[in-house]
Amino acid sequence: MKKAINKIKEYFSTNFEVLAATIIFIGIVASGKEFYKAIILMLEFIVIMEVVKMVSDFIKKETLRLRYIIDIFIIFLIRDVIILSTNKNRDYFDITFLLFVIFVFFMFRILAIKFSPGIIKISKDTVIEYEDDRPNKKIVTTRESTPDE
């Protein structure tokens, strides 16, 4: 019995998402809220978290990442799709339009990541490396390019 309890503790210590989801699900069932309303509230919470993350990043680094703004719009639009699809008087045109807009924002997000400034070659001899989200990278450095670049 003790071995089984230790296995369960070990599982939840490495997979805390399952534990968090279980607690949230039990809380939804215990509160008597309808499930779609709980999902809408969680998506609103995620939107607020993304806005706070974006503002915090702007204050710390004095740069605004396009990716964060697009993520906020995508999550907000997904929330609207859920609200519209759970409505009894569904307007399928609005839902389809919002899904199309979400698709367009996903394309913008992919392009924002693909063409984000990482290394910019200014001339034959000068390359500028910009900071990215990895903690090991430093802010802006300039170096001479090698012949094979």
Phi, psi and omega in degrees: 000317181294325179295320179294319179295320178295323177295319179295316178299318180295319179298312182288336178288330178266336180238066184292342179297322179295317179296315180297317179296321178297316180295318179296317180298316179296321178297321179294314180296318182292326182282341180081008178290151174288144189298319182294328177293322177295320178297318179298317178296321178294320178294323175297321177297319179295321177299316179297319178298318180294321178295316179297319178298318180296315180294318178298316178297322178295319180292318182288312188257350183057031173226151180245121181273127179298327181301319181294319180296316180295320178300319179298314180295320180297313181296318179297320179290324175298319176301316179295322177298318179296318179298314181292324183284339177270353178288142181292324178262073185290140172250100186294333177295315178298318180296315179296318179298316179296322177296322176296316179297320176299317178300317179297318178295325175297320177295318176299321180296317178298317179294324179295323178286317183295319184255022177287148183289120175239293175235124179242125178268110184276312177220188181296330185253349186239130177232133178251129177253127179261157178293143171240192187283351181287136184291342183279345182277147177262173186290229191272130175230149177240135179219160176281137181280152177272161182300334182274003178270000000 
